[in-house]
Amino acid sequence: MGIIKIIQIIDVVVHIITAISVFYIFIFSLSSAMRSGRKYKIAAKKMRFLILIPSYKDDSVIRDSVNSVLASDYPGDKLLTVVISDKMEEETNEWLSNQPITLFTINPEKSSKAYALNFAIDNLEDKKFDIVVILDSDNIIGKEFFNEINNAFYSGSTAVQAHRTAKNINGDIALLDAISEEINNSIFRKGHVNMGLSSALIGSGMAFSYKWFSKNVTKLSTAGEDKELELLLLKEGVYIDYLDHVPVYDEKTRNKVVFYNQRRRWLAAQFGSLFTGIKDLPGAIMNGRIDYIDKLFQWTLLPRVVTLGLIVIFAIFTSLYDWRLSIKWWLSFMLLTLSFALATPDHLVTKESIRAIKRVPLLFMLMAINMFRLKGVNKKFIHTTKGE
């Protein structure tokens, strides 16, 4: 086979792979831009919440998170806040013990969010809750957060993802991270629920029926507990709603090493969950579990920045080699760029964000390297250091 034929085959194969991702992204980006999120009617009953905040060495941020929960506009007797402190400083634990919350201090040989959540459920004497909310130690919520979650569950929800958004955009990496998360929100959450499909979970700002969660939390075993929860919910046919109007503020990293490790963990969790869930695909097809099928398909797609990088590389190369081959690549590039524009909120389109684009090639390289360094990561606890 000649070199020209090999180049043509590679060109076609890579274009098909990236085109599938581009089309998927475009459909749901367009969906997210066409309709605002749904709001529920005010509930006639105040349900009881259990708030779980696992915190591993996050002394610098946990106080603000706890204070935001305590400042919420929801009856105090209907909230129980539990912080699971893992290897935090004594001074921090002392401050937490003086707050109107429940504090568990743990020191496991192998730390993990799944371990912390299981520990809290197992060791709480009080089991009379309607809803469990999971927050990260750096999350800040608004005063109406629990009221909005309560409205959704009173209307029949079993699982809900709130709108996680950046509380800081200082520095190029943090700004690009914030934009990436909002694009994810548009494509995998708002765009999906607008088309009647389940929202993706994101690890924090999540709420579940307490009855369902307490029964299923023991099944969590990897570093990608949000992906495991998605599989468990969708396998049962439970719809995951998304509350676009309910913000949960999350700290974004400014450190490219932390960014790299974070994405490496996310990728490993995604592919690990894909391989776990694939065995149930025939049953999902037989039972018409569209959400489950969509989720597995979603996890087969290349990361967006990798898709973008490949398209640009092939567009430039084919332009130099044979301009006719480049046409489809430039069309893919324009469609993907349009998709990102539709999915990005206006407040993040600034001079700073345009300047930060220069960092995209670095992120492409980091993500491309990540694709080849996933072995065993899904079983490891990789801590995302806050404030860096």
Order of alpha helices (4+ residues) and beta strands (2+ residues): alpha-beta-alpha-beta-alpha-beta-alpha-beta-beta-alpha-beta-alpha-alpha-beta-alpha-alpha-beta-alpha-alpha-alpha-alpha-alpha-alpha-alpha
